[in-house]
Amino acid sequence: MVNQIVQTTLLNCSLDQSNIDKYREPVKSIHTQLKNSNNLVGWINYPMEDHNELFNDILAVASEIRSNAEILVVVGVGGSFLGARAVQDSLTPYFGKHKSGIEVIYVGQNMSGAYINQLLEYISDKEVYVNIISKSGGTMEPALAFRVMREYMENRYGSDSINRIIVTTDAEKGLLKKLADKTSYRQFVIPSDIGGRYSVLTPVGLLPIAVAGIDINALMDGAKNAAIELQEPDIAYNHAYQYAVMRHILYNMGYKVELLASFEPSLNKFHEWWKQLFGESEGKEKKGLYPSTVNFSTDLHAIGQFIQDGSPILFETLLHFHEIMVDYEIPFDSRNEDGLNYLSGRTFNEINAISKQGTALAHAEGGVPVIQLELPKLDAYHLGYLIYFFMKACAMSASLLEVNPFDQPGVEAYKKKMLELLKEEKVSK
Ligand code: PA5
């Protein structure tokens, strides 16, 4: 048995190993189909390939940005920004985040005039670089934000703006590619066989992550280890596939919502990345689990009541890292007016871990199936592993539902309506 880094267990549910083992053959056959497919599966082998030259280029540009700027503005939406922000938030300090690297901020993921206005005001007295990320090169939200940022950089830096704007896009296609070639912006390529939400471990995520001061080599080592371990087609030895099958069976049992829960608030943006990965990959043809997320203890005092006692529509996936970067010991207080001296000498992280155990047991006793995903440590290496783990599980899980894990036809509907309305308005003006 391979010693896999993500340990997957299931608490208090009628589902047992024999239910999971029934999926052995379908899982093997989907595994082979994915492996032999040529449809957007470039991410499967990417961490095992030799990208040293590219990673060195990314590190060189990141180091240049860190020397010449105080702020990197990343322009992107969906898979073109969520992964970078997830890793950045998970691994940088809670307060004064920019002290460990430069500040990385994001635009182009909303169309709020207030947001972009205030962003421009915020960066006005700081040195700036811009990284525009779009695979298609034509998505409305980042395209509009980039129009503004490009003009801003040209007005502020003149011809030097060419050196301060980095483009991450397709190698050949799209308006952004054309514009980048014409203006001679430096470019990083998004591999054509890797879709947005599977792209965090390519230049899409790696440049902003490196600029934020995170060790991308460690991140990629973790992903590589996952890619090697999770090549295993047999579900008995592949924890990503076990997780995929558990959630598939629970879905078929009538649990239509998966609640990803963590006890570390730095993982909130990681939750957003996970939500997009599973939501956009599975939610089609009127099928799919609704991916939702909570952070405990905060949400135990908000939505905890519903989880414990409300409509039995959800199961919970508890994500736990045994070791968190820093900790704090509960002090002894001779007055003991709050009666908490029995906890002095223990640490916040220890108590948090016990609260996790208590929550899992209480929710399971309340009838909520609980999947536990446990990793040894919250660092770049283990996060790289986990990202790959979830992508592999997601591709399997969507395929078990018989939907395409790599397209997003439903997203086009709103774009079409919005464009129709924008064009109608223009005509009527
Ligand atoms: O996962 C996906 O493919 C999407 O979420 C895209 O990443 C998102 O729509 C942004 O697309 P683009 O990078 O083409 O601007």
Residues whose N, C-alpha, C, O or C-beta is under 5 A from the ligand:
A	BS01	PA5	V77 G78 G79 S80 I133 S134 K135 S136 G137 T139 G195 G196 R197
